[in-house]
């Protein structure tokens, strides 16, 4: 079997495993986790954690989860799409705060692309008129399975794997990574004080939540580590 086939099979197995581990009630639902209250600068990256339930298996593999932001009055009469995630399962959706937003308090919602389901609105978070803060990390090609969306991992995992990440967030920002083992729901927080930065990962799937802070303004972004 070719290495590319192994990558595809591994990603497919991950999503099936994730799907099975999180299904606890009947029907479909998408729930937004608590969003960092900010403040985010206009143009900053923002990661939104989600929990997907699709016990009846109605979501298609070509589904797209869409992330929308409210207006400054937290109304969704004319929401703005700020991010997407393709597929039938994820634990997060990444977006970008629009550059032209009026400073104030905002909320987000998630919709299925086919329009069959919309989440409840998130908690509110603050947006200020400030330089954008981007949270981002990278790794060498041998530790990445995909660039779109960026997904970290290896084709032949060991019981323990050491992943080395480079910090490509906004220059000068203080960066932290929260690594959550989705099989055990155990999270560890790391301060990104040097690059490359190493994380020792078990043979499991993780969500990496990256936060960058500069002059009190934040940006966030999330990734899978398989």
N, C-alpha and C positions, 0 to 999 in steps of 0.2 A: 504494500500500500504506500502511495506517495505521501510525503510529509504534509502537503497541502490537504490531502484527504484526512489525515490524522487530525489536523487543526480543526477542520470542519466538523468532524465527528465529535471531537472533544467539546467544542462550543455547544453543539446540539445536546450532548449528554448533560452538560452543565445546566442548560435552561430547563431540561426535563426534570432534573433533580431539584432545581430551585422551585419549579412549579409544584412538584409534589410536596415539598417541605413546607410550603406556605399556605396550602389550601386547607381551610378549616371550617368554612361555612358554605352553604349552598348558594348557587347563583353567581353572578359576576359583581365585582366591586373593585374600586381602586381607592386607596386611602393615602393621603399625604401625611408624611411625618412632620415633626416640628421643624420649622425653618428658623435658622439663626436670625435674630431680630435686626442684625446689621449694625450700623448703616452700610449699605452698598452704594458705591458711586455709580452714576450713570455710565453705562458701558461695561460694568463689572460682570464677571462670570458668577452664576448662581447655580448651585446644585440642590435639587429637591428630592428627598427620599420618598419612595412610594412602596406600598404593599399591594400586590395584585392578587385577586382571587378570581379564578376561572374554573371552578370545579366541573362545570359541564363541558369544558373544552371548546367553547364557541369562538375564542379568539383565533384568527387565522395567523399563519406564520408570517404573512406579509403585512400584518397590522403595524400601525405607527401610533405610538403614544405622543400626544401633543400637549405642550405646556403653554398656558396662557396667563398673562398678567392683567390685573384689573386696571381701572382708572384710579386717579388719586382719591376718589371717594369710595374706593374698594367695591365699585360696581362692575359687573361683568356684562353690561348691556352691549358694550363694544370692546371686547377683550382683544389684546394683542398677542399673537403667537410669538414666543421667545425661545422655544426649544422643542426638539423631538427626540424620540428614541425608537428605532425600528425593531419589530419583533413582537412576540407574544408574551414575553416576560422581561422584567427588569426590576431592580431595586432602587433605581434613581433615574432622573431625567435632568440633563444639563441644559442651561439656557444662558442668555445674555440680557442684562437689563438694558432696555432701549436707551440710546444716547439722548433722546429728546424728552424724556419723562420730566414732568413737573415734580420737584422735590416734595416728599410727603410719605404717607403710609400706604402700602399696597398689599395685595394678596394674590395668590395664584390658584389656578385649578388645572386639572388634567382631564383631557378628553381622549376617547378612542377615536381614531381617524374616521371610522365608519359612522360615527355619531351615535352609537348605541348606548354609550355611558359617559357620564361626566361625574367627576369627584365632587365632594364637598370642598368648599373654599379652605385654604390654608389659614394659619395664624397670620397676623399682619407683620410686616417688616418695613424698615425705614429705608428710603432712597434719598440720597442727597446729591446736589450738583457738585461733583468732584471728579478728579481724574479717575479713570477706570482702574480697578484692581483685578488682575487675572490670576487665578490659582491654576497651576498646571504642573505636571511632572512628565517625565519620559524615561525610557529605558532603551537598551540596545536592541537591535533587531532580533536577537536570539531569545529575548525575553518578552517579545510582543507577538500576540496572535493576530492582531488586526489594528489598522490605523483608523478605520471608520466603521463603528466607533472605536476609539483607542481602547484596546483590551490587552492586559498583560497576562503572561503565562508561558508555559513551556509545553512542548508536545509529549515529552517523556518525563513526567514528574517523578521525583523521589519522595521518600517519606518526609523529608525536610528539603526545602529549596531556599536558597538565598537569592533574593531579588534586589538588584541595585538600581536605584532611581536617581535621575538628575532633576534638579529644580529648575523649571523654566517659567516660574511665576514672575509677576512684576518685580523688577529689580528693587532690592532693598526691603522687600516685605518679609515679615516673620511668617514662616510657613510651618504648619503642623499637618500630620496625617493621622486620621482615625481609621484603623484597619479592623473590620468586623468579619469574623469567621461566620459565614451564613449557616454553617452546619451546627454550630454550637451557640450562636448569638453572643459570643464573647468578643469584646472590643478592646483594643489597645491603642493608646495615643502616643505618637512619636513627634518630637520636635525636630524639624529638618534643619539641623545646624551645620551640615556639611554636605557636599555633593562629590561623588555619588553617595547616596544614603542607602543602607542595607536593611532589609526586613527579612527575618527568618520565618518562612511560611510553612505550615503543615500541608499535607496533601488534602486540600480542601478548596472551596471557592470563597473569595473574600470580596467585600466592597471596600474600596479605598476612598475616603472622603477627605479632600484636601482643602485647607483653609489658609488664605493669605491675608495678612493684616498690615496696613501701612498708614501711619498717621490717623489711626482710629477707624479707617474705612476698610471694608473686607470684600473679598471675592471667594467663592467656593466652587469646587468642581469634583466630580466623582468618577470612579473607574472600577471595572471588574478586574480582579486578579484571580486567574483560574489555575 
